[in-house]
Amino acid sequence: MANSNQLSPAVIDVDLIIEARWIASMAQDFVLLEHHAVVVKAGLIVALLPSAEAHQRYRAAEQFSLGEQLLIPGLINAHTHAAMSLMRGMADDVPLMPWLEQHIWPAEQALLSAQFVQDGSLLACAEMLSGGISCFNDMYFYPQATANAATQAGMRANLGLLVLDFPSAYANDADDYLQKGFDAHDVWRNNALISSSIAPHAPYTVSDASLGKVVTYAEQLGLGVHSHIHETQDEIARSEAQYGLRPIARLAKLGVLGPNLLAAHAVHLLDYEMDMLAAYACHVVHCPSSNLKLASGIAPVAALLAKGVNVALGTDGAASNNRLDMFSEMRLAALLAKGATGDASVLPAQQALAMATINGAKALGLDDKIGSIEVGKCADLTAIRLDDVLLAPCYEPISHLVYCCGREQVSHTWVAGELRYCNGVYANIEPNELKDIVKTWQAKIRQIQH
């Protein structure tokens, strides 16, 4: 018989309890939890336990009972050019190099400014939040302007400090790009939602000397390196003609390959190059929709995964996709891998979701903070409705998420425990502001097109 003087455990006050029919924690064992709750205090997950027990042990200032919904870690878009949302559909059905050289770069030369970047990035943040994306990894001019937009939206962002060897409205040469990037990095150093990487655009736009500086500064500052690599056959041919080496071999020679490298696209890889990426513990971001739309090719994702390379998932920019939609990317990544290998068991749904969550976190060096629903991590969370009759019946929630659901099923997106999007309503973004942004810049883009 219990001691009558024994006190019941004290109820603990917390900020938030979210309970759902299913929770895909994406922790190491990938267990799908049923009728569980996530308990949040000061933006961190403090408990993950059965819903009934959560209500016995904790008292929350705010509670969400999500019913027949699936709660997953916030999706991570591991390769974006957020501001290019303003160029969505501007030059469709054109291969990559003509697309860049004849359309995108001339438009940027005419329009590029901090305001353009901030406005385009805010538009992108709205699209991403509504699709369950809580974090994005960006590469573009004026990174401080992107930081301003992400901060307004309340999103988490890893911002690339862009490096190029040719001038733009933003900077004059590689040293100027680096200095402006470091200045921006210093501004957001204490912003818990913003982190940095150094972003040499691509081997074909950055010299050996500049890449050498990137390696040195990245090592000194403890930053990642984010670059387009082996996106097209044309890029490889140009490298062989100019340097006598394929780009990955050149990067290896210059010391760029390493566990802090995030290689965007990595479409055209020889077997030994995949072995090199694995040996150097590099990360790859697969962007299936963009690669198909620009006819760049199909990345050998199944082979990369089989060799132990960490592969994340990204949308690329809306100018080449034309959506910042990780649901589309998960489904397409899984289907392409099956079609390319002739093996229906390749890249199952759970692995596709891992690419969009924990793999992205690992690629950004943020897996101690985000990418899975675990005690001690930030409460970056996305809720998806699975009770829509048009999706019924549902037998396996994660499979359903990848093969059946679309971003329109996203009901809530939390970042660090703060609700940033809920059923069509943003916490910090006004739809009329977005409409004004689109109207203003679309008129300017139409002027330069004629």
N, C-alpha and C positions, 0 to 999 in steps of 0.2 A: 504494500500500500504506500502511495507517495506521501512524503512528508507534507503535512498541511501548511507548514511554514515556507515550503519551497515556492518561489515566485515563478510565474510564467515568463518566458523570454520577452523582453521589452520590444514593442513594435518600433521599427526603425523608420524615421521620416526620410523620404527620397523625393526626387523631382518628378519622376516619370515611371509608369509601368505600362508596357505594351504587351498585350496577350494576343495570340493568334492561333488559328487551327493548326498551322504547321510553321516551324522555324527551321530554315536551312542554315545552320551555323557556319558552314564551310570551314570548320575547325579541322584538325588533322584527321579525325576519324570520319568526317563527312556524314555524321549521323543526322537523320531528319527527325526532329523532335515534334511531338504532337501535344497540343493543349499545354503549351509552355508560355512563360512570360519573360520578357527582358526588363530588368530593373535598372534605372539610370539615375545617377546623381552627379552633378557638376560636369555633365557631358560625357561621363564614363559609364560603362556597363559594370555594375556592382554585383549583379546576380543574374543567373539564367536557370530557371527552375520551374517545376509544374505550377500552373496558374493558381490552383487552390492554395498551395504553399506560399506563393508570392503574396497573396492577399492576407495570409495569416501573419507573415513576418514583416511586411512593409506597408507603410501608409504613404501614398503618393499625392503630390500636389496636383498632378494631372494623370489621367488614365485613359487608355485606348483599348477597347475590346473589339478586335478586328473581325471576329466571326470566322467565316470560311475564307480566310485569306492566308497567303504565304508571306512570311517575313524573311527577307534575305539581307545580307550586308549591302550597303549602298554600292551601286555599280560604279566601276572605275573605268573611265574612258582614257586609255593609256596613250593615245596619240591624236591630238587635235591642233587645228589652227582656228581658234574660236572666232576671231574677228572676221574670218572669211565667210561667215554666215551671210554677210551683206552681199556676197558674190554668188549666192546660191542660184544655180541655173543660168549663170551669166554666159558660160561657154560650154554647153553640153556637147557630148558626142565627138570629142576631140582627143587624140592621144596626148600623153603626158607632156613631152617636150614642146610640141606646138601649142598645147594648152597653156604652158607656162610662158613660153617666149613670145607668143603672139597675142595672148589675151590677159593672163593674170598679171605678169610683170608690168606691162604697159598700164594696166588699170591701177596697180599699186603706185606706180610712178606719178600718176595724175592725182590720186586721191589720198594717199597715205598720210595719216596724221594721228596724233594721240586720241583725238575725238573719234575718228573713224574706228580705231581699235577698241576704244572703250564702249562705243555704241554697239558695234558688231559683237563684241564679247558678251555684253549684257543680253542681247538677243539669243546668243548661243546658250548662256547660262539658263535662261528661261526654258528653252527647248530641252536641255539636258535634265534639269530638275524635274520637269513634268514626265520624263521618261525614266525616272528612278536613278539617275546618275548623281552621285554625291561628290565625286572627285574627278578632275580632268587633268591631263598632262599636256601642256600647251607648248607651242613653238611659234613665235611670231614677233614682229616688230613692236616697240613700245610696251614691254612687259608690265611696266607700272600701270599702264592704262587697263590691261587685262586684270591686274590685281585689283584695281578699283572696282571693276565690274563684278568680279568674283566676290569681293568683300560686300558689295551691296546685296548681291544675291544670297550671300551666306554660304557659298560653296567652298569646298576644299579644292585647292589647285596647286599643282607643281608647275612652275613657270620656267620655260627655257630662256636662258640669256642668249639670244640669237647671235651667231657669228657668221659673217659672210666676208668675202674678199672684194666685193664690189659695192659702190656707194648707193645709198638710198636716201629718202627724206629723213630717215631716222639716224643714220650714222655714215661716216665717210669711208672707213676701212676697218679691218679686223680689230685693230687696237681700239678704235673708237667704239665699235660694237661691244667689245669686252668691257671697256670702262663704263659705258652707259648701263650695261647689264649689272655690273657690280654695284653701281650707284643705286639701282633699283633694288637689288638684293639687300642692301643695307637698310633701305626704307622699310621693308616688310620683315626684317630679321626676327622681330618679336611678335609677328602675327601667327597665331597658332594654326591657322587654316592655310597659310601660304608657305610653300617651300620652293627651292630652286634647283635647276640643273643648268649646265652649260650646253648650248644647243648649236653646234656647228651644223649648218643646214644640210649639207651632203658632201661627200668626198669631191664631187665635181664642181663645187662652188667654194671650196676652202683649200688653201695651199698647204703644203707640207709644213711651212714655218708657222702658219696659224694653228694647224692641228697640234703642233708641238707645244704651243702656248696653252691650248685647251687642256692638254694632258697635264701640264705643270700646274695650272690654276685649279683644275678639278681635284688634283691630289692635295694641294695646299689647303683648299677650302672644304674638302670632304664632300664634294658635289658629284652628282651623277652626270653622265654625258648622254645627250639625246640627239640622234641624227638619222636622216633617211639613208638607208644602205641597201644596195642591190635591189632597187625598186623596178628597174627596167633593163632590158638587154642593151639599149642604147647607152645607158650610163656605164655599163661594164665595158662596152666597146670603146667609149671615149677614154676611159681610164687606161685600158690596154694600149691605146694609141699614144696617149700623153706620157704615161709613167712606165709602161711595159709591165704593168701589174694589174690584176683584178682588184677592185676596191678593198675587199677584206684583207687581201695579202698586203696591200699598201698600209691599211690601218694597223695591221699587226706589226709591220716594220716600224711604224711611228709610235707604237706603244699605246694606241687608242683602245685596243681590245682589252676587256677586263670585266670584273663583276659589277662595275658601275656603268657599263655601256648598255643603253637601251636602243636597239636597232629597229627602226620603224620600217616595216614592209618585208624586207629580207625574202623577196620573191624568187630570185634566180640564184640558187645556191648549188654548188657542186657538193658531192658527198663529203669531201675532205674539208670544205668550208663549214659545213654543219658540225663536223668534228671539232674544228677550231673554235666555233662559237661555244660548244659544250665545254671544251677544255679550258677556255678562258672564263667560263661561267657568265657569259654575256646573256642579256635578255632580249627577246624579240617581241615586237608588237605586230600582230596580224591585223590587217585592215582589209577584209575580204571584199566589201562593197566597192570601196574606192579602187582597189586593184582590178576588179572586173570592169568598172565603168570606164577607167582609163586604158583598158586593154593591156594592163601591165603584166598580167599573168596570175597564176594561182600558186601561192606560197606552199612549200612542202611541210605543212604543219605537223602532219602525222609523223614524218621522219624526224623532225626537230624534237617533238615530244618524246619519241622513242629513244633518242640520244640523250635525253635528260635536260634539254634546253628549256628554261622557263619561258613560256609563251603567254603573253597577255593579249588583250583585244582592244582595238580602237576603231574609231569611225573615220579618221582623217578629217579634213575640213569639209564643211557643208558645200563648198564650191566643187568638190570632186566626189560627192557621195550620193545624194544631196541631203542626207538626214544625219542628225546626231543621235542615232537610235541604236542602243546596245542590244535591244531585243532582236532587231534585224541582223546584227553582226553575230550574235550567238547562234541563231538558227542557221545562217548562211555558212558560218565557219564549220559547224557540224556536218551540214549537207555536202559542202565542197570536199571536205576531207574524205567522206565516204565515197563520193563519186570519183575523186582523183585516184583513190587506192583500190577501188573495187571491193572494199571491205566494209560492210554495214556496221561492224562493231567498233570501228575507229571513231575516236572523238565522241564518246557518248555525252548525253545531256549534262551529266554532273561535271564532266571535264570542261564543257563549254561554259558553264556557270563559273567554274573555278577560274577560267581565263579572264572572265569579266569581273572578278572580285579579288580573291586572294593572290592570284598570279600577278594581277596589275599592281597590287600593293607591294609584292616582292620586287617587281621591276622598278618601282619608284623608291625603294628603300623605306617604305612606310608600313611594312607588315607587322611591326610592333604596335601600330596604332589603329590600322584599319584593315579591311579585306575579309574579316571574319567576325562572327558574333561570339565574343569570348570575354570573360571577366577581365577587366583592366584595360580593354580597348575602348576607343572612342565609339560613341553610339551613332555611327553613320549607318542608317537603316532604310530599307525600301519595302513597302507593303504592296502586294499584288492581289487583286481580286480574282479568285478562281471560281466564283459562284455564278458567273454569267452563263445563262442557259445556252448561249451560242458556243460556249466552250465545253459544255457537258457531253459525256460524263468525264470525270477526272479520276484516273486510277493511280497515277504516280505524279505527285506535284512538281518535282523538278523537271521531269520529262515534259510535263504539260507546260511549264514555264518556258522552256526552250523551243519546243516545236509548235505550240498552240497559241500562247499568249502574245500580245503586242504591247507596246508602251501605253496604249490607251487603257490597259488594265491596272496601271500604277495608280494607287490612291493616295499614298503618303510618301514623302521623302524627308528624312531627318538627317541633319548634319551636326555632329557633336551634341546630340540630344535636343537640338532645336528644330522644330517643325518648319521646314522651308517651303514645302509644297503640299497642298491638301485638296484633292478633288477639283482641280482647275483654278485654285486660288494660291497665289504666291505670298509669302510673308513680306517680301521687300521689293517686289517688282509690280508696277502698275501696267496693265495691258495697254492703256492709252499712251504710256511712255514708249512702249515697244512699237505701237502703230506710228507714232511720230518719227521714231528713228528710221523705220523702214521707208516711210514716205519721203523723208529728206534725202536719204542716201540713194534710193532707187532713182530719183530724179537726176541726181548727179551722175550716176553710172550710165543712165540712158544718154546723157549729154555726150559723154566721151565715146560711146559706142557708135555715134552717128557723125 
